[in-house]
């Protein structure tokens, strides 16, 4: 199935603290893409993103804690007139977190990882709502034909998926 899988959609999560989210995901292809879609005029902090292969004890996400100081491992799409991509002001751990902020368009942050079809992976991340605007974020998993292809096309497909609001337990 090439349709993106919605992991979660959050609207106006409680502000001022980080919330932890964790999911099991069964890979549908040899390359999987995780995409965070941040609504226009919202502000979040994302930190400690992980896609973990517990069978081989391997972390698949590159720079999930954003400690590299740049977004070299990610594809950031759709942002116009964005501000403060990485910040040291409001991180969950380490020195940096990703803080998307765009007043004129939504922001999509993606990373492709190599997966094995049928294998279960643990996806986890920390999110903090900064309390501005609509503050909506959706998180999707999708498939790509190759590691360097498909992120732009998948990004377009994600915007065509209808979603429902769902809340997952957090700590």
C-alpha positions in Angstrom: 0.0 0.0 0.0 1.6 3.3 -1.1 -0.8 5.5 0.9 0.7 7.3 3.8 -0.2 5.9 7.3 -1.3 8.5 9.8 0.4 7.8 13.1 -1.2 10.7 15.0 -2.7 14.1 14.5 -2.5 16.6 17.4 -4.5 19.8 17.8 -3.6 22.1 20.7 -1.7 19.7 22.9 -1.2 21.1 26.4 1.6 23.6 26.4 4.8 24.2 28.4 6.0 20.6 28.6 7.2 17.8 26.3 5.0 14.8 25.6 6.4 11.4 24.6 4.9 9.4 21.8 5.7 5.8 20.8 4.3 3.6 18.1 4.9 0.2 16.5 5.2 0.3 12.7 5.4 -2.7 10.3 7.5 -1.7 7.3 5.7 -1.9 3.9 8.8 -1.4 1.7 12.6 -1.3 1.8 12.6 2.4 2.3 10.2 4.1 4.7 9.7 7.9 5.2 8.6 9.6 8.4 7.0 13.0 7.8 5.9 15.6 10.4 3.4 18.1 9.0 3.2 21.3 11.1 0.3 23.6 10.4 0.6 27.1 9.2 1.0 29.6 12.1 1.8 27.0 14.7 5.0 26.5 16.7 6.2 23.2 18.2 9.5 21.7 19.4 10.4 18.2 18.2 13.2 16.3 19.8 14.7 12.8 20.2 13.1 11.3 17.1 13.8 7.6 16.8 13.0 4.7 14.5 14.5 1.7 16.2 15.1 -1.8 14.9 15.0 -3.8 18.2 15.8 -7.1 16.3 19.2 -5.8 15.3 19.6 -3.1 18.0 20.0 -0.4 15.3 18.8 3.2 15.3 17.6 4.1 11.8 17.1 7.9 12.1 20.1 10.0 11.5 20.5 12.9 13.9 17.2 12.4 15.6 18.2 14.6 18.5 19.3 17.4 16.1 22.7 17.6 17.7 24.4 18.0 14.3 23.3 21.6 14.4 21.7 21.5 10.9 18.9 19.6 9.1 21.4 17.9 6.7 19.7 14.5 7.3 16.2 15.8 6.6 14.0 17.2 3.8 12.2 20.3 4.9 9.4 21.1 2.4 6.8 23.8 2.1 8.3 26.4 4.5 8.2 30.0 3.3 9.6 32.7 5.5 10.5 30.3 8.2 12.3 31.1 11.5 14.3 29.3 14.1 14.7 25.8 12.6 16.9 24.6 15.3 17.0 26.1 18.8 18.9 25.6 22.0 16.1 27.4 24.0 13.6 24.6 24.4 15.2 21.2 23.9 14.1 18.0 25.5 17.7 16.7 25.8 21.1 17.6 24.4 21.7 21.0 22.9 19.1 21.4 20.2 15.5 20.7 19.2 13.7 21.3 15.9 11.4 24.4 16.2 9.4 25.0 13.0 7.7 28.3 12.7 6.1 29.6 9.5 3.4 32.2 9.1 2.6 31.7 5.5 2.6 27.9 4.8 2.7 24.5 6.5 6.1 22.9 7.1 6.8 19.2 6.3 9.9 17.6 7.8 10.8 14.2 6.4 13.6 11.6 6.6 13.9 8.3 4.6 15.3 5.2 6.3 16.2 1.8 5.1 13.7 -0.8 6.4 12.9 -4.5 5.9 9.4 -5.4 4.6 7.3 -7.0 7.4 9.7 -6.0 10.2 8.3 -4.2 13.2 10.0 -0.9 14.2 9.5 1.3 17.2 8.9 4.9 16.3 9.2 7.5 19.2 9.6 11.2 19.6 9.0 14.1 22.0 6.8 17.1 21.1 6.2 20.3 22.9 3.4 22.8 22.0 4.6 26.4 22.1 1.0 27.7 22.3 0.8 29.8 19.1 -1.9 29.7 16.5 -3.8 26.6 15.5 -0.9 24.4 16.7 -1.7 21.3 14.7 0.8 18.6 13.7 0.3 15.3 11.9 2.9 12.5 11.7 2.9 10.0 8.8 4.8 6.9 7.7 5.0 6.2 4.0 7.0 4.2 1.5 9.4 5.3 -1.2 10.9 3.5 -4.2 14.4 4.4 -3.3 16.3 6.2 -0.5 16.7 9.4 -2.5 13.5 9.3 -4.5 9.9 9.7 -3.4 10.1 12.3 -0.5 8.7 15.1 -2.6 6.1 12.9 -4.2 5.1 11.3 -0.9 4.9 14.8 0.6 2.3 15.7 -2.0 0.3 12.5 -1.3 0.3 13.1 2.4 -1.6 16.4 1.9 -4.3 14.4 0.1 -5.0 12.0 2.9 -8.0 12.7 5.0 -7.3 12.5 8.8 -9.2 12.3 12.0 -8.0 13.7 15.3 -6.5 11.1 17.6 -4.8 11.3 20.9 -2.3 8.8 22.1 -1.3 8.3 25.7 1.7 10.4 26.7 4.0 10.6 29.7 
